[in-house]
Amino acid sequence: MPATNLDIVAIGNAIVDVIAKADEAFIAAEGIEKGSMRLVDTETAEGLYGRMAPGIEASGGSAANTVAGIAALGGRCGFIGQVADDLLGRVFTHDIRALGVAFDTAVRAPEPPTARCLILVTEDGQRTMNTFLGASQFLPEAALDRALIASAAILYLEGYLWDPEQPRAAMRAAIEIAKGAGRKVAFTLSDAFCIERHRADFRALLDEGRIDILFANEGEILALTETKNFDAAVAETAAKVPLLVVTRGEHGAIAVEKGQQFYSVPAEPVDRVVDTTGAGDQFAAGFLAGQAQGRAIGDCLTMGAVAAAEVISHYGPRPEADLNALIAARLG
Amino acid sequence: MPATNLDIVAIGNAIVDVIAKADEAFIAAEGIEKGSMRLVDTETAEGLYGRMAPGIEASGGSAANTVAGIAALGGRCGFIGQVADDLLGRVFTHDIRALGVAFDTAVRAPEPPTARCLILVTEDGQRTMNTFLGASQFLPEAALDRALIASAAILYLEGYLWDPEQPRAAMRAAIEIAKGAGRKVAFTLSDAFCIERHRADFRALLDEGRIDILFANEGEILALTETKNFDAAVAETAAKVPLLVVTRGEHGAIAVEKGQQFYSVPAEPVDRVVDTTGAGDQFAAGFLAGQAQGRAIGDCLTMGAVAAAEVISHYGPRPEADLNALIAARLG
């Protein structure tokens, strides 16, 4: 097996977030499920944007947020995702490259435009996402940089990108490239509604041993296993994946290695939860950065918890504070 | 004099900010004066953007930030400024209208694009601005809504917009419309470098009695009067304007009414200065909202200080917290 050039290469939606405050009544009036992610078409996106409060724009995308976090922690990362030849595409490209992430997926024609996600943040810090996939849904298998994937210790994939057909095919191909090169595949289940749409596929990936590290939150692992019993859901899933990581919000996170070795950490304290956007993404970033540094699983969980606590204390899905300093203060 | 429909109508640059962290060495290497605003051309903007850190995008523009703050405090506002027919133009328009601000300046052709300001924020919270004026510099006198200006109690103008020729002519015309309707004219000096470019014009506006309320910070009033003595600068300027408001950063702010009545407030405490972008703009917002509410000048200064303290405690140039609640807690 040749040496790795990268710690992580991720495939994900290339999205710019539009983040605005909203109250519960607004979300109810729009007929949106609070806390979820839904896909919207151009018309719905334009209408909602017209009605929502002033926003800030920031590069987002689940797996892209994760590689941004890993890069901020000193990890060597690559990203594969589809932007259009437009201003948001240039913003996304700038932001991820400015972190030192290798991002060279060929830009696509201006239509459809670069993906955006209208994120409504309520007073309790919960985010409700309305995603217009735009160019992102047209990531073709041909865009895969096979050498890049083969050179990375871990291939990281987001479940959200399973919705559109072309990226789904590309991710299946990428898994085979990574496996063929002897690399690990990490996968995040992304969202309970996303699992409802693709449960059979996600289960098959696990049953066929295509996934080495699985990230989920409590709602997602329950959705995957179609149970209401958390312990049963964890036991069933942990039996199918070498390393399972489950975040539990304010209750911290757990990991199960080889179906039997359990680890857990409490949540890190946060003065005030401002915006939970990116919490799961940054947890994965901290955890995977720990893996890249060869740390013990308990420490990887702590790194995830520190990164998640940082990102929910401000608006925006990527770290603002010096994560290395925060983690050094915590782990030494 | 007919009744006013609006408290404030402002004319200013219609800008979207790109806000990123930078260290002192980066700013020095770019050959930029830390803490200042400079105008840049397309090439310089593109080059700097390529080298700077990941950013967030948020609607900005000095006077636009001020009306956003006044609107957040319940004031009735209008705005006049030039955007292009492009994505940033739609972002700017959405954000200001979502606050209830009347903004109907006709959109211009896509080239040059909507103005943007690359803002570098250092660890001490200081911001250094690199403004690409784009469409903003082509605001024509014909774009003025005369009835809108005549209907507002105060016309508010930003000194920054004195740089380009067309908006300068438009602002001169707007002053005459407001004066003709018996309204007040407020003006912010914006920036010491801007004053270096237009000192004679700014002095003439004061000498000719065209300005009723003048906003400045310490550096600006020294630049205007070409002195190093703050008290002398205040005395000289206060003699030429019915109401002078001077912000002094951590030393609070003062006001002088009719050249002789002095008021002062300390700065409001801030846990941590994150980003000083918009501090002066929000001070003016709080002060003018107080004026619109018919408050005493001392209370207007306090409202300015509260609004400024809020905006420097987070990234971005416009209020995020509930300013009305903060001011109610302070003034009752």
Interface residues (C-beta under 8 A of the other chain):
Chain A: A20 K21 Y49 G50 M52 A53 P54 G55 I56 E57 A58 S59 A68 D86 L87 L88 V91 H94 D95 I96 A98 L99 H314 Y315 G316 R318 E320
Chain B: A20 K21 Y49 G50 M52 A53 P54 G55 I56 E57 A58 S59 A68 D86 L87 L88 V91 H94 D95 I96 A98 L99 H314 Y315 G316 R318 E320
